[in-house]
Amino acid sequence: MIIPSKHEKLNESLIALGSEILNSVKRKNKLVEDLFNEFKVKHPNIHLDNFFLTLVFLWLIGAIKKEGDLITYK
């Protein structure tokens, strides 16, 4: 969810998911599909929409960039 509420789970927020994505991409540049599959193992209940919203959030704040088919740490 974009707008947080008191009922939102902290580990499913965009900021928490974003920190995990940044940690993963810092180690190695990854394809979007590989990154999502890695997250499905850690967070089986994650929705594709939340994952993409997190990528857009990270891109908007300048934390990641897209180079070809890879997501890279900026």
Helices and strands as residue ranges (DSSP letters): G 10-12, H 14-27, E 30-31, H 32-42, H 48-60, E 64-67, E 70-73
